[in-house]
Amino acid sequence: MDRTLSTYLVSQADRSNGRGTATVVREAIAGGIDAVQLREKHASAIDRYELGQNLYELTNEADIPLIVNDRVDLAVALDADGIHLGDGDLPIQVAREQLGEDTIVGRSVATPEAARMAEAAGADYLGVGAVFATGTKDTRPSESAIGVDTVAAVADVVSIPVVAIGGITSENAGRVAAAGADGVAVVTTITEADDPAAATRELHEAVEAGHEGATQ
């Protein structure tokens, strides 16, 4: 995959302080976001589709990928650039058959073993986490945090991009980047920020600083 995934926004309308997902995405694009994932798990299919249409216009104009979480049918309907799959979703190859060989296919993993399997199955990138405690998933934060060491272990066993997710902020993004993550994916750090564009820039700078520190 020739796309950079340094800063990756995962949408969640109920964290947007009433501004709406499209507004947050527009501001994140102004701040230099590299990818946007349409998540909105609790929204209806039609609401996700209509929002996806709006987001596709924004991301297409900015030449960054729109990636749909879980729903291959929605990704097809939107002509989205990619799909992100979890444990309960379609297999990677089946999703690719439905979406085309040029589609970006991401896979959530939490262990090096799962990472190796996802890469062998044809994933283009991995979403690794939750790295730190987070309240944005339907699980208890203490049960989902895998830590920075696991990010490093995953990065060591695969050659595709690793995107760390879960509790990522501008304060800790450098740590996961230094551990081997190519980038970070966030919900609240950008979506809840008073200035999503500035938050995006701060996050990108933290990731770049982590990468630079790892090479010195």
N, C-alpha and C positions, 0 to 999 in steps of 0.2 A: 504494500500500500504506500503510495507516494504522498499521502496527506499528512500534515503535522497535526497532532492531537495534544498540543501542550496545555491548552485550556479548553474545557469541554463542559458546556452547560446542559444540565438535565432539568427539564421544565417541571414545575409544580405550582399550579396557580394559587393554592391556599397559602403559599409562603410569600406571595408577591405584594403583601401589604395593600391589596385592593387595586393595584395598578394594572393587572392583567398580564398574562404571559407574553403577548405580542409586544407590549411596551418594554418589558424586561429584556426580551430577546433583541429588540431594536437597539437598546442601550448597550447590551453586551457586545453586539456587533460593532458598535462605535468604539468600544474599548478593545477590540481586537480578538474576540472569541474565535476559536478554531473550528468548533463543531457544536451543533445543537441537537439534543435528543428530545423528541416529543414523548413524554412519559404520561402524566395525567391519568394514572391508573384508575382513579375513582370516577372519571368522567364517562359519559355514555359514548358509544361508538360514533354517533353523529356529531356530538360536541367535539370529540377528538379530531374527527375528519375536518370539520369546519375550521378549528384552530390550526390544524395541520396545513390547510390551504393557505392561511395567512402567513404561517411561519415559512412555508416553502417559498412564497414570494420574497420574503425578507432574506432568507439564506441563499436563494438562487441569485438574487441581485448582488449579494456580497461574495458570491463564489465560495461559500463554505457548505459542508454537507449537512443535510437534515437527516437524522437517523431516528427511526421509529422504535420504541420499546415494545418488545414482545410480539406485536400484531403484524404478521406477514401480510394479511389481507389489507390492512390499513396502509402499509408501506406500498403495496401494489397500487391501491386506489390513488395515493398521493404522488406516485412516481418518485418516491423518496430516494435519497442517495444511499441509504443503508438501513439495516435492521440490527437491533441489539437483543440477544437471546439469553435467557436464563435456564435454570435446570428444568423447569416445567414446560419449556417451549419446544417448537419443532427442532429437529436435528439441523445442524449447520448446512449439510449438503441439500436437504429437502428445501430449506429456506432459499438457498442459492438457486436451486432449480426453478423456484417460483419467481424469483426476483431478477435473475440474470447474473452472468459471471462477473460483470463489472460492479455489482452492488457491494458496498462495504458491509461486512458481516462481523459484528462484535459478539463476544461471549463473556458472560460473568463467570468468574472463577474465584476460589478462595484458597487453593492449595497448588503447589507445584505439579502434583500429579494431574489434577484437572486441567491445568494450563497446558501441559504436554499433550493431553488428549484433544483439547480444543484446537491447538495449532495443527496437530496431525489431521484433524477433521476438516481443516480449511479455514479457520477463523482468520480474519485480517488484523484484529487487535483484541486485547483482553481488557475487561474491566475487573480490576482486582480489589476486593474489599469485602465488607467495610473495614477500612484500615483503622479508623478511630471510632469511638462511640458516636452514634448519630441517631437522631430522632425522626428521620424522614422515611424509614422503612417500617413495615408492619411487624417488627420484631423488637425485642428488648435490646437496647444498645449494647449492654454488657455481654450479650451472647454473640454478637455479630462482629466485634472488633477483632481483627486478625493481627494487627501490628505491623510496624515498618519492616521487621525482619522477614516476614512472609512475602512482602513486596519484593525484597531483595532476592529471596529464594526463587520466586517466580521469574523475575527478570533474568536470573542466571540460567534457566533451563529452556527459555524460548528465544526466538529471533524476531518475533513480531512485536509491534508496539504494546507496551503495558501502560494502562491508564489507571491510576489509583483513585479510588472513590470511597467516600464515607468519612464524614467529619473533617474534611479537608478545608483548611483556611490559609490565608496568606502567611500566617505565623508558622504553620507546620508543612506547607507545600514543599519548601526547600529540602526538608528531611526526606520525604518520599522520592523526590527527584534525585537527590544524592544517592539514595539506596538503589536506584536503577529504573524508576518509573519514567517513561517518556513524557508523561503529562498527568494532569489531574482532572477529575470530573467532579462537579459540585452542583448542589441545589441552593442551599441557604446562603452560602458565602456571597453569591451574586444576587440571587433572587430577593433576599431580605435587605440587601444593602441600600442605604439612602441614595447612593450613586452607583448603579450597576456598572457603568462604564469604567469608573475609577476602580471599583472592586476587581473588575476583570484585568485591568492593567497591573494592579498590585499582585494579583495571583500569577500572572504571566512573568512578572519580574522575579517573584519568589522561585518559580520553577526554573527559570534561566539561571538564577544565582545558585540553585542547588546543583544544576548540571555543571556549571563552571567550577564549583567547589569540588565536585567529584573527579574532575579531570586534572586538578592541580596537584 
